């Protein structure tokens, strides 16, 4: 998949020049680039036959997880060690060495929290830590992918994440990179009404 980026507190510059981050960032880039449109379409069509999803978000999530695990990233790791914080609210999508990763295709109301979680994993805290990184990456959909990929209009997109970075500058001291996934060029998702819900259908571009 193609993507664009936005850098917070020189995150991208650090990832490209500091040996502590550069190999990890290269892995993240290679993971995203490795997801082909043919593979994404095949996964969506296979999923559609079973569960009738509205968008390609499930397929992207599944393929990303597959790739991250292949490169030995830890999946669904808890930020804190104390038992009262070991639940899904306090969990990262992926972590490895110095970088924590969140994949955010959820509601726009979660944008700030998705940005804060990598910071919690990277900064000192009064709660005993289970993960200690020093930088973060948030992977999300651009507005174009939201439209052409069949996503719900209420999701937090790349553009909204970038908008949030400026007012949150003082409470996000960790270097971050926000990755915005671009839509496929060969197909898009159209919706049909099935009962009370909308169901996605892949349509090839002419």
Number of C-alpha atoms within 10 A of each C-alpha: 18 17 16 12 16 18 18 21 16 13 19 21 14 18 22 15 10 11 11 15 19 16 13 19 19 12 15 20 15 13 19 20 12 15 16 14 16 12 14 19 20 14 17 24 18 13 15 19 9 8 9 17 22 22 27 26 23 15 21 21 13 12 19 18 19 13 18 20 12 10 13 11 21 18 17 17 20 23 27 21 13 12 7 8 15 15 13 11 11 16 20 23 21 22 26 18 15 16 25 29 28 21 20 24 23 18 13 16 11 15 23 16 12 22 26 18 22 32 23 23 29 23 15 12 10 5 11 12 17 13 21 21 19 20 25 26 27 24 23 27 28 23 21 17 23 26 17 20 25 23 22 15 12 12 20 24 26 29 15 15 26 18 11 14 21 11 9 13 12 9 11 21 15 24 22 28 25 26 24 24 23 20 21 20 12 12 17 21 23 17 15 12 9 10 7 6 11 16 19 23 21 20 12 11 9 5
